[in-house]
Amino acid sequence: MGRIVFLGTAHSIADEYQNNTHLLITEGERAVIVDCVGYPLLHIRRAGVDFNKITDLILTHFHPDHVSGVPLFLMDMWLLHRQLPLRIHGLSHTIERAQETMKLYGWESWANFYPVSFFQVEEKPEAIIIDDVDFRILSSPMKHLIPTIGLRMEFRQHGKSVAYSSDTEPCEAMVNLAKNTDILIHEATGTEIGHSNPSQAGMIAQKAEVGELYLIHYPPDADSERIRLEASQSFTGKVTLAKDQMEILVTK
């Protein structure tokens, strides 16, 4: 059974009830974290997943509310004696900065560190990040303040597909990436530059002809029902407001 867990759903400012947005995605032998903030190990444990099972980390862009937990995540797994390799994926803009950050911590001198490999994703539509028996994960550049990718995740064992916008203004790239997916997870930050409001998220879902829409990356203190209704005015399908530790089970 494939699974998506919302480890966090808040926009850039979290509170005591919602963590910054990041996701856990599992299928077969793969367990993928999308973005890494706060205290990732705690959030993963709450989802009932052993950190040793995490195979990949995808970083959508290098803003603090999406990558601030990377050093702590890598260090904690080392202190807990992880031995299995970890693959980290992202655009060159993101990966280069993540590597520089770890160098500042002097991680090359941390004895017996588990293997970590960095993979630079091509900055082009539908670039392949993972392609194996479990997943086909593609990315496309989005319209944000810095280089950013949205994702399309195809659960091969179940024949289902899910798209995730990350942070972006409404754009055709997201429509194309999400086209005919079963589920679209789209940000609903508001009217800030580089972001989308709930109504715009609904319009993207409608244009992409997706099955369901989940709203994420929204202000924790916002009126939840108002956010959902705004998206429903432009999308005729089911709209759900994502909450921390909410799960989507991906089945045939």
TILUMNU-740063 format. One line per 2 residues: for each residue x, y, z of N, C-alpha, C. Coordinates in nm, 3 decimals, always signed. Example, Ala and Ser with C-alpha at 12.3 -4.5 7.8 and 13.67 -1.06 7.14 Angstrom:
BEGIN
+1.319,-0.569,+0.780,+1.230,-0.450,+0.780,+1.320,-0.330,+0.780 | +1.285,-0.225,+0.708,+1.367,-0.106,+0.714,+1.290,+0.003,+0.787
//
This chain:
BEGIN
+0.083,-0.119,+0.000,+0.000,+0.000,+0.000,+0.087,+0.125,+0.000 | +0.064,+0.213,-0.094,+0.133,+0.341,-0.095,+0.072,+0.434,+0.010
+0.152,+0.529,+0.054,+0.104,+0.618,+0.160,+0.170,+0.754,+0.148 | +0.092,+0.858,+0.173,+0.144,+0.994,+0.185,+0.105,+1.044,+0.323
+0.202,+1.094,+0.398,+0.176,+1.149,+0.530,+0.217,+1.296,+0.529 | +0.128,+1.383,+0.572,+0.160,+1.524,+0.584,+0.233,+1.545,+0.717
+0.364,+1.553,+0.711,+0.443,+1.573,+0.833,+0.428,+1.715,+0.885 | +0.397,+1.806,+0.796,+0.371,+1.945,+0.833,+0.289,+2.009,+0.724
+0.207,+2.109,+0.759,+0.116,+2.169,+0.661,+0.117,+2.322,+0.664 | +0.191,+2.384,+0.756,+0.190,+2.529,+0.770,+0.275,+2.597,+0.663
+0.246,+2.725,+0.640,+0.332,+2.802,+0.551,+0.462,+2.837,+0.624 | +0.527,+2.945,+0.591,+0.662,+2.972,+0.643,+0.665,+2.994,+0.794
+0.553,+3.030,+0.854,+0.548,+3.050,+0.999,+0.463,+2.941,+1.061 | +0.526,+2.849,+1.131,+0.455,+2.739,+1.196,+0.402,+2.785,+1.332
+0.326,+2.700,+1.399,+0.283,+2.729,+1.536,+0.287,+2.599,+1.616 | +0.229,+2.600,+1.736,+0.236,+2.483,+1.823,+0.150,+2.367,+1.773
+0.067,+2.391,+1.671,-0.021,+2.286,+1.620,+0.018,+2.238,+1.481 | +0.089,+2.321,+1.404,+0.125,+2.284,+1.269,+0.273,+2.312,+1.243
+0.341,+2.211,+1.189,+0.480,+2.227,+1.146,+0.483,+2.285,+1.005 | +0.601,+2.334,+0.966,+0.618,+2.378,+0.828,+0.594,+2.260,+0.733
+0.556,+2.291,+0.613,+0.517,+2.188,+0.517,+0.632,+2.095,+0.479 | +0.611,+1.965,+0.498,+0.697,+1.861,+0.442,+0.618,+1.730,+0.442
+0.657,+1.637,+0.357,+0.579,+1.516,+0.331,+0.663,+1.390,+0.344 | +0.596,+1.281,+0.376,+0.654,+1.147,+0.372,+0.574,+1.067,+0.271
+0.644,+1.001,+0.178,+0.578,+0.923,+0.074,+0.641,+0.784,+0.071 | +0.559,+0.680,+0.080,+0.611,+0.544,+0.079,+0.543,+0.461,-0.029
+0.618,+0.371,-0.085,+0.567,+0.274,-0.182,+0.669,+0.163,-0.194 | +0.628,+0.039,-0.167,+0.720,-0.073,-0.178,+0.841,-0.056,-0.088
+0.960,-0.061,-0.148,+1.085,-0.049,-0.074,+1.133,+0.096,-0.059 | +1.060,+0.190,-0.117,+1.101,+0.331,-0.113,+1.024,+0.408,-0.006
+1.096,+0.492,+0.067,+1.036,+0.587,+0.159,+1.104,+0.721,+0.134 | +1.029,+0.819,+0.090,+1.083,+0.945,+0.043,+1.032,+1.059,+0.131
+1.123,+1.144,+0.175,+1.086,+1.267,+0.244,+1.094,+1.381,+0.142 | +0.990,+1.462,+0.136,+0.991,+1.580,+0.051,+1.003,+1.703,+0.141
+1.116,+1.768,+0.134,+1.156,+1.880,+0.218,+1.180,+1.834,+0.362 | +1.248,+1.917,+0.440,+1.302,+1.869,+0.567,+1.317,+1.987,+0.661
+1.226,+1.998,+0.757,+1.224,+2.115,+0.846,+1.201,+2.072,+0.991 | +1.229,+2.166,+1.082,+1.203,+2.141,+1.224,+1.286,+2.027,+1.277
+1.220,+1.934,+1.343,+1.285,+1.814,+1.398,+1.233,+1.693,+1.320 | +1.288,+1.666,+1.203,+1.232,+1.564,+1.113,+1.217,+1.426,+1.174
+1.314,+1.385,+1.255,+1.309,+1.250,+1.311,+1.184,+1.229,+1.396 | +1.146,+1.331,+1.472,+1.026,+1.323,+1.554,+0.902,+1.308,+1.467
+0.892,+1.387,+1.361,+0.775,+1.382,+1.274,+0.764,+1.246,+1.206 | +0.878,+1.189,+1.165,+0.879,+1.059,+1.100,+0.834,+0.950,+1.197
+0.884,+0.958,+1.320,+0.844,+0.860,+1.421,+0.694,+0.865,+1.447 | +0.640,+0.986,+1.451,+0.496,+1.001,+1.473,+0.416,+0.936,+1.361
+0.476,+0.929,+1.242,+0.411,+0.865,+1.128,+0.430,+0.714,+1.130 | +0.503,+0.663,+1.229,+0.522,+0.520,+1.243,+0.623,+0.460,+1.148
+0.721,+0.540,+1.107,+0.822,+0.493,+1.012,+0.959,+0.497,+1.077 | +1.036,+0.390,+1.060,+1.174,+0.382,+1.108,+1.261,+0.469,+1.018
+1.344,+0.555,+1.078,+1.428,+0.644,+0.997,+1.521,+0.566,+0.905 | +1.556,+0.444,+0.941,+1.642,+0.362,+0.856,+1.574,+0.324,+0.725
+1.442,+0.337,+0.720,+1.367,+0.303,+0.599,+1.365,+0.416,+0.497 | +1.406,+0.537,+0.540,+1.407,+0.650,+0.448,+1.518,+0.631,+0.346
+1.481,+0.624,+0.219,+1.578,+0.600,+0.112,+1.619,+0.728,+0.040 | +1.527,+0.826,+0.035,+1.551,+0.945,-0.046,+1.497,+1.069,+0.024
+1.563,+1.181,-0.002,+1.518,+1.312,+0.043,+1.515,+1.404,-0.079 | +1.398,+1.459,-0.109,+1.384,+1.554,-0.220,+1.365,+1.693,-0.161
+1.448,+1.786,-0.202,+1.440,+1.924,-0.156,+1.385,+2.010,-0.270 | +1.269,+2.070,-0.250,+1.206,+2.145,-0.359,+1.272,+2.279,-0.385
+1.324,+2.344,-0.280,+1.394,+2.471,-0.298,+1.461,+2.511,-0.167 | +1.552,+2.608,-0.176,+1.636,+2.641,-0.061,+1.583,+2.763,+0.015
+1.463,+2.749,+0.068,+1.410,+2.845,+0.165,+1.409,+2.779,+0.302 | +1.435,+2.854,+0.409,+1.448,+2.794,+0.543,+1.330,+2.708,+0.585
+1.208,+2.748,+0.548,+1.091,+2.671,+0.591,+1.075,+2.541,+0.511 | +1.173,+2.511,+0.424,+1.171,+2.385,+0.350,+1.297,+2.302,+0.370
+1.406,+2.363,+0.417,+1.533,+2.288,+0.427,+1.604,+2.303,+0.561 | +1.547,+2.378,+0.654,+1.621,+2.407,+0.778,+1.651,+2.284,+0.862
+1.578,+2.175,+0.842,+1.599,+2.055,+0.922,+1.702,+1.958,+0.867 | +1.758,+1.989,+0.750,+1.850,+1.894,+0.686,+1.971,+1.862,+0.775
+2.045,+1.960,+0.827,+2.162,+1.923,+0.910,+2.125,+1.838,+1.032 | +2.018,+1.872,+1.099,+1.977,+1.796,+1.217,+1.934,+1.655,+1.179
+1.862,+1.642,+1.068,+1.818,+1.511,+1.021,+1.938,+1.421,+0.991 | +2.035,+1.473,+0.916,+2.153,+1.394,+0.881,+2.234,+1.359,+1.006
+2.252,+1.457,+1.096,+2.331,+1.432,+1.216,+2.263,+1.330,+1.308 | +2.133,+1.346,+1.330,+2.063,+1.255,+1.422,+2.071,+1.111,+1.374
+2.055,+1.089,+1.244,+2.062,+0.952,+1.193,+2.203,+0.896,+1.210 | +2.304,+0.981,+1.197,+2.443,+0.937,+1.220,+2.462,+0.900,+1.367
+2.413,+0.983,+1.458,+2.427,+0.955,+1.601,+2.352,+0.828,+1.642 | +2.248,+0.794,+1.566,+2.171,+0.672,+1.592,+2.224,+0.554,+1.512
+2.344,+0.572,+1.454,+2.420,+0.463,+1.391,+2.356,+0.411,+1.261 | +2.295,+0.500,+1.187,+2.247,+0.458,+1.055,+2.366,+0.412,+0.971
+2.345,+0.307,+0.892,+2.448,+0.257,+0.803,+2.404,+0.259,+0.656 | +2.275,+0.260,+0.633,+2.223,+0.253,+0.497,+2.243,+0.386,+0.424
+2.259,+0.380,+0.291,+2.281,+0.503,+0.215,+2.155,+0.589,+0.206 | +2.175,+0.717,+0.183,+2.066,+0.813,+0.164,+2.095,+0.893,+0.038
+1.992,+0.912,-0.045,+2.004,+0.990,-0.168,+1.929,+1.122,-0.149 | +1.995,+1.232,-0.182,+1.934,+1.365,-0.170,+1.925,+1.428,-0.309
+1.804,+1.472,-0.346,+1.778,+1.524,-0.480,+1.731,+1.668,-0.475 | +1.769,+1.746,-0.575,+1.722,+1.884,-0.585,+1.789,+1.954,-0.701
+1.740,+2.072,-0.732,+1.804,+2.153,-0.835,+1.945,+2.190,-0.792 | +2.031,+2.227,-0.887,+2.169,+2.263,-0.852,+2.172,+2.379,-0.752
+2.081,+2.475,-0.767,+2.073,+2.588,-0.675,+2.053,+2.540,-0.531 | +1.971,+2.436,-0.515,+1.940,+2.382,-0.382,+2.051,+2.292,-0.330
+2.095,+2.199,-0.414,+2.195,+2.100,-0.371,+2.327,+2.167,-0.335 | +2.371,+2.262,-0.414,+2.499,+2.329,-0.385,+2.494,+2.400,-0.250
+2.382,+2.461,-0.219,+2.369,+2.531,-0.091,+2.356,+2.434,+0.025 | +2.290,+2.323,+0.003,+2.281,+2.221,+0.107,+2.419,+2.163,+0.138
+2.497,+2.138,+0.036,+2.633,+2.088,+0.056,+2.720,+2.190,+0.129 | +2.708,+2.317,+0.092,+2.786,+2.421,+0.159,+2.747,+2.432,+0.306
+2.619,+2.418,+0.334,+2.572,+2.422,+0.473,+2.635,+2.311,+0.554 | +2.636,+2.190,+0.500,+2.694,+2.077,+0.573,+2.845,+2.095,+0.591
+2.911,+2.157,+0.495,+3.054,+2.183,+0.509,+3.081,+2.277,+0.626 | +2.992,+2.373,+0.647,+3.008,+2.465,+0.759,+3.002,+2.392,+0.893
+2.930,+2.281,+0.896,+2.924,+2.199,+1.017,+3.041,+2.101,+1.027 | +3.125,+2.097,+0.923,+3.240,+2.008,+0.924,+3.204,+1.862,+0.921
+3.099,+1.828,+0.847,+3.050,+1.690,+0.853,+3.147,+1.589,+0.792 | +3.244,+1.638,+0.714,+3.342,+1.544,+0.658,+3.424,+1.475,+0.767
+3.430,+1.539,+0.883,+3.509,+1.482,+0.993,+3.427,+1.395,+1.088 | +3.298,+1.380,+1.062,+3.214,+1.297,+1.147,+3.244,+1.150,+1.116
+3.303,+1.082,+1.210,+3.354,+0.946,+1.186,+3.242,+0.847,+1.156 | +3.271,+0.756,+1.064,+3.180,+0.645,+1.031,+3.043,+0.694,+0.985
+3.043,+0.801,+0.906,+2.917,+0.854,+0.855,+2.864,+0.764,+0.744 | +2.734,+0.743,+0.744,+2.670,+0.659,+0.642,+2.681,+0.727,+0.504
+2.670,+0.650,+0.396,+2.686,+0.708,+0.262,+2.571,+0.803,+0.227 | +2.605,+0.924,+0.184,+2.507,+1.022,+0.136,+2.547,+1.064,-0.005
+2.453,+1.052,-0.099,+2.479,+1.091,-0.237,+2.386,+1.205,-0.275 | +2.442,+1.305,-0.343,+2.364,+1.419,-0.389,+2.340,+1.407,-0.540
+2.217,+1.432,-0.581,+2.181,+1.423,-0.722,+2.117,+1.554,-0.766 | +2.176,+1.617,-0.867,+2.121,+1.743,-0.917,+2.015,+1.714,-1.024
+1.896,+1.765,-0.998,+1.783,+1.745,-1.088,+1.791,+1.847,-1.201 | +1.762,+1.803,-1.322,+1.764,+1.895,-1.436,+1.650,+1.996,-1.422
+1.680,+2.122,-1.451,+1.581,+2.228,-1.442,+1.504,+2.236,-1.574 | +1.417,+2.138,-1.595,+1.339,+2.130,-1.717,+1.207,+2.060,-1.686
+1.106,+2.075,-1.772,+0.977,+2.009,-1.747,+0.990,+1.857,-1.742 | +0.927,+1.798,-1.642,+0.917,+1.653,-1.625,+1.054,+1.584,-1.625
+1.146,+1.643,-1.551,+1.276,+1.579,-1.530,+1.257,+1.459,-1.438 | +1.327,+1.351,-1.465,+1.313,+1.229,-1.385,+1.401,+1.238,-1.260
+1.339,+1.216,-1.144,+1.414,+1.211,-1.018,+1.433,+1.066,-0.976 | +1.326,+0.989,-0.973,+1.330,+0.847,-0.938,+1.249,+0.771,-1.041
+1.301,+0.658,-1.084,+1.230,+0.575,-1.183,+1.267,+0.429,-1.157 | +1.183,+0.361,-1.079,+1.209,+0.221,-1.049,+1.077,+0.146,-1.038
+1.079,+0.026,-0.982,+0.957,-0.056,-0.976,+0.853,+0.003,-0.883 | +0.895,+0.087,-0.788,+0.801,+0.144,-0.692,+0.746,+0.279,-0.738
+0.836,+0.367,-0.777,+0.800,+0.505,-0.806,+0.850,+0.550,-0.942 | +0.776,+0.640,-0.999,+0.828,+0.728,-1.103,+0.798,+0.868,-1.054
+0.903,+0.942,-1.017,+0.885,+1.077,-0.965,+0.950,+1.175,-1.061 | +0.869,+1.270,-1.108,+0.912,+1.370,-1.203,+0.904,+1.508,-1.139
+0.982,+1.602,-1.192,+0.975,+1.739,-1.142,+0.972,+1.837,-1.258 | +0.910,+1.951,-1.232,+0.911,+2.062,-1.327,+0.938,+2.191,-1.252
+1.007,+2.286,-1.313,+1.031,+2.415,-1.247,+0.899,+2.490,-1.226 | +0.885,+2.549,-1.109,+0.767,+2.627,-1.075,+0.800,+2.775,-1.079
+0.702,+2.859,-1.048,+0.719,+3.004,-1.052,+0.721,+3.058,-0.909 | +0.841,+3.068,-0.853,+0.858,+3.111,-0.715,+0.968,+3.218,-0.709
+1.008,+3.256,-0.590,+1.107,+3.362,-0.573,+1.249,+3.315,-0.605 | +1.273,+3.187,-0.591,+1.401,+3.125,-0.624,+1.372,+2.998,-0.702
+1.473,+2.934,-0.763,+1.448,+2.810,-0.836,+1.381,+2.705,-0.748 | +1.268,+2.654,-0.797,+1.182,+2.564,-0.719,+1.122,+2.460,-0.812
+1.099,+2.340,-0.759,+1.035,+2.236,-0.839,+0.905,+2.189,-0.774 | +0.809,+2.158,-0.862,+0.692,+2.081,-0.822,+0.715,+1.936,-0.860
+0.634,+1.846,-0.806,+0.657,+1.703,-0.825,+0.533,+1.631,-0.878 | +0.558,+1.528,-0.955,+0.453,+1.433,-0.995,+0.501,+1.295,-0.952
+0.424,+1.229,-0.868,+0.462,+1.099,-0.812,+0.368,+0.991,-0.863 | +0.421,+0.896,-0.934,+0.341,+0.788,-0.990,+0.369,+0.661,-0.911
+0.265,+0.609,-0.845,+0.276,+0.489,-0.762,+0.253,+0.368,-0.852 | +0.361,+0.307,-0.892,+0.353,+0.207,-0.999,+0.277,+0.082,-0.957
+0.290,+0.041,-0.831,+0.223,-0.081,-0.788,+0.071,-0.064,-0.779 | +0.026,+0.061,-0.775,-0.116,+0.086,-0.757,-0.180,+0.164,-0.873
-0.097,+0.206,-0.970,-0.150,+0.276,-1.085,-0.212,+0.410,-1.053 | -0.162,+0.477,-0.949,-0.215,+0.607,-0.907,-0.108,+0.713,-0.920
-0.152,+0.838,-0.932,-0.056,+0.949,-0.945,-0.098,+1.065,-0.857 | +0.002,+1.133,-0.802,-0.019,+1.247,-0.713,+0.077,+1.358,-0.754
+0.028,+1.481,-0.758,+0.114,+1.595,-0.789,+0.123,+1.685,-0.667 | +0.238,+1.750,-0.653,+0.262,+1.842,-0.541,+0.323,+1.970,-0.596
+0.263,+2.083,-0.562,+0.306,+2.210,-0.621,+0.433,+2.267,-0.559 | +0.462,+2.235,-0.434,+0.556,+2.311,-0.353,+0.511,+2.456,-0.355
+0.604,+2.552,-0.349,+0.568,+2.694,-0.346,+0.568,+2.749,-0.488 | +0.457,+2.808,-0.530,+0.451,+2.860,-0.666,+0.333,+2.953,-0.685
+0.350,+3.048,-0.774,+0.237,+3.121,-0.828,+0.165,+3.029,-0.927 | +0.039,+3.059,-0.958,-0.029,+2.979,-1.061,+0.050,+2.982,-1.192
+0.070,+2.866,-1.253,+0.146,+2.860,-1.377,+0.107,+2.737,-1.457 | +0.126,+2.747,-1.588,+0.093,+2.635,-1.676,+0.179,+2.513,-1.648
+0.301,+2.536,-1.599,+0.389,+2.423,-1.568,+0.324,+2.331,-1.466 | +0.253,+2.390,-1.367,+0.187,+2.308,-1.267,+0.066,+2.237,-1.325
-0.006,+2.304,-1.411,-0.120,+2.240,-1.479,-0.072,+2.118,-1.557 | +0.035,+2.135,-1.633,+0.088,+2.025,-1.714,+0.140,+1.911,-1.628
+0.208,+1.944,-1.520,+0.264,+1.840,-1.433,+0.155,+1.761,-1.364 | +0.046,+1.828,-1.328,-0.062,+1.763,-1.252,-0.168,+1.701,-1.343
-0.156,+1.714,-1.472,-0.262,+1.674,-1.564,-0.312,+1.532,-1.537 | -0.442,+1.521,-1.509,-0.511,+1.392,-1.491,-0.460,+1.309,-1.373
-0.392,+1.372,-1.277,-0.352,+1.297,-1.158,-0.474,+1.269,-1.072 | -0.462,+1.167,-0.988,-0.571,+1.134,-0.896,-0.584,+1.238,-0.786
-0.469,+1.292,-0.743,-0.468,+1.388,-0.633,-0.369,+1.499,-0.665 | -0.409,+1.622,-0.637,-0.318,+1.737,-0.643,-0.307,+1.794,-0.502
-0.183,+1.805,-0.454,-0.154,+1.873,-0.328,-0.098,+2.010,-0.365 | -0.173,+2.115,-0.335,-0.133,+2.248,-0.383,-0.129,+2.348,-0.269
-0.029,+2.432,-0.274,-0.014,+2.535,-0.170,-0.129,+2.636,-0.176 | -0.160,+2.696,-0.059,-0.268,+2.794,-0.049,-0.225,+2.905,+0.046
-0.106,+2.957,+0.022,-0.048,+3.057,+0.112,-0.132,+3.184,+0.119 | -0.171,+3.234,+0.002,-0.242,+3.360,-0.002,-0.196,+3.443,-0.120
-0.195,+3.574,-0.105,-0.169,+3.664,-0.217,-0.023,+3.710,-0.227 | +0.066,+3.655,-0.144,+0.206,+3.695,-0.148,+0.270,+3.662,-0.283
+0.368,+3.742,-0.324,+0.441,+3.714,-0.447,+0.507,+3.577,-0.439 | +0.496,+3.500,-0.546,+0.557,+3.368,-0.549,+0.470,+3.259,-0.493
+0.344,+3.290,-0.460,+0.255,+3.192,-0.399,+0.118,+3.193,-0.465 | +0.031,+3.106,-0.420,-0.106,+3.095,-0.472,-0.205,+3.105,-0.357
-0.322,+3.159,-0.387,-0.429,+3.158,-0.287,-0.520,+3.038,-0.311 | -0.612,+3.009,-0.221,-0.695,+2.889,-0.236,-0.773,+2.885,-0.367
-0.828,+2.999,-0.408,-0.904,+3.002,-0.532,-0.816,+2.967,-0.652 | -0.693,+3.018,-0.653,-0.601,+2.986,-0.762,-0.561,+2.839,-0.760
-0.546,+2.782,-0.641,-0.518,+2.638,-0.631,-0.632,+2.559,-0.692 | -0.755,+2.602,-0.665,-0.871,+2.536,-0.724,-0.874,+2.547,-0.875
-0.835,+2.662,-0.927,-0.832,+2.680,-1.072,-0.730,+2.587,-1.137 | -0.613,+2.572,-1.073,-0.511,+2.481,-1.126,-0.565,+2.338,-1.127
-0.630,+2.298,-1.018,-0.688,+2.164,-1.010,-0.792,+2.142,-1.119 | -0.875,+2.244,-1.143,-0.980,+2.232,-1.245,-0.920,+2.220,-1.383
-0.822,+2.304,-1.414,-0.759,+2.301,-1.546,-0.684,+2.171,-1.570 | -0.624,+2.117,-1.463,-0.547,+1.993,-1.476,-0.636,+1.870,-1.474
-0.765,+1.888,-1.444,-0.862,+1.778,-1.441,-0.819,+1.668,-1.344 | -0.785,+1.709,-1.224,-0.742,+1.612,-1.123,-0.863,+1.555,-1.052
-0.841,+1.445,-0.979,-0.952,+1.382,-0.908,-0.989,+1.453,-0.779 | -0.889,+1.486,-0.697,-0.912,+1.552,-0.568,-0.805,+1.658,-0.546
-0.837,+1.754,-0.460,-0.744,+1.861,-0.427,-0.723,+1.866,-0.276 | -0.596,+1.864,-0.235,-0.559,+1.885,-0.095,-0.485,+2.018,-0.086
-0.528,+2.103,+0.004,-0.463,+2.233,+0.023,-0.360,+2.223,+0.135 | -0.244,+2.283,+0.111,-0.133,+2.275,+0.206,-0.060,+2.409,+0.207
+0.035,+2.426,+0.301,+0.119,+2.547,+0.307,+0.031,+2.672,+0.322 | -0.054,+2.670,+0.422,-0.145,+2.781,+0.448,-0.120,+2.835,+0.589
-0.166,+2.956,+0.622,-0.145,+3.012,+0.755,-0.217,+2.931,+0.862 | -0.149,+2.888,+0.967,-0.214,+2.807,+1.071,-0.333,+2.875,+1.137
-0.331,+3.008,+1.144,-0.439,+3.079,+1.212,-0.553,+3.118,+1.117 | -0.549,+3.069,+0.993,-0.652,+3.105,+0.896,-0.781,+3.029,+0.924
-0.890,+3.081,+0.872,-1.021,+3.017,+0.882,-1.023,+2.896,+0.789 | -1.016,+2.777,+0.844,-1.003,+2.654,+0.764,-1.118,+2.636,+0.667
-1.239,+2.658,+0.712,-1.354,+2.639,+0.625,-1.357,+2.742,+0.513 | -1.316,+2.864,+0.542,-1.311,+2.967,+0.438,-1.211,+2.930,+0.330
-1.094,+2.878,+0.370,-0.993,+2.836,+0.274,-1.048,+2.727,+0.182 | -1.113,+2.630,+0.242,-1.167,+2.518,+0.164,-1.276,+2.566,+0.068
-1.363,+2.653,+0.115,-1.472,+2.703,+0.031,-1.420,+2.788,-0.084 | -1.316,+2.866,-0.059,-1.258,+2.947,-0.166,-1.208,+2.858,-0.280
-1.142,+2.748,-0.245,-1.093,+2.656,-0.348,-1.210,+2.587,-0.419 | -1.314,+2.557,-0.344,-1.430,+2.486,-0.400,-1.506,+2.571,-0.502
-1.491,+2.702,-0.494,-1.558,+2.789,-0.590,-1.499,+2.779,-0.730 | -1.375,+2.732,-0.739,-1.311,+2.720,-0.870,-1.277,+2.577,-0.908
-1.304,+2.481,-0.818,-1.279,+2.339,-0.846,-1.402,+2.259,-0.809 | -1.451,+2.180,-0.902,-1.576,+2.106,-0.882,-1.557,+1.973,-0.808
-1.432,+1.931,-0.790,-1.406,+1.805,-0.720,-1.397,+1.823,-0.569 | -1.358,+1.718,-0.503,-1.346,+1.719,-0.356,-1.225,+1.801,-0.313
-1.242,+1.888,-0.214,-1.134,+1.969,-0.161,-1.116,+1.936,-0.013 | -0.992,+1.907,+0.026,-0.959,+1.875,+0.165,-0.848,+1.966,+0.213
-0.862,+2.015,+0.333,-0.755,+2.095,+0.394,-0.662,+1.999,+0.468 | -0.537,+1.991,+0.423,-0.441,+1.899,+0.485,-0.409,+1.943,+0.627
-0.394,+1.846,+0.717,-0.357,+1.869,+0.856,-0.234,+1.783,+0.890 | -0.156,+1.826,+0.986,-0.037,+1.751,+1.026,-0.073,+1.608,+1.066
+0.004,+1.512,+1.014,-0.009,+1.369,+1.038,-0.131,+1.308,+0.970 | -0.202,+1.385,+0.890,-0.308,+1.327,+0.806,-0.243,+1.235,+0.704
-0.311,+1.124,+0.670,-0.258,+1.028,+0.574,-0.348,+1.015,+0.454 | -0.285,+0.992,+0.339,-0.356,+0.950,+0.219,-0.306,+0.809,+0.186
-0.397,+0.714,+0.181,-0.360,+0.577,+0.146,-0.382,+0.559,-0.006 | -0.279,+0.514,-0.074,-0.283,+0.499,-0.217,-0.304,+0.351,-0.249
-0.421,+0.321,-0.299,-0.456,+0.182,-0.329,-0.507,+0.172,-0.472 | -0.522,+0.049,-0.521,-0.571,+0.029,-0.657,-0.718,+0.066,-0.665
//
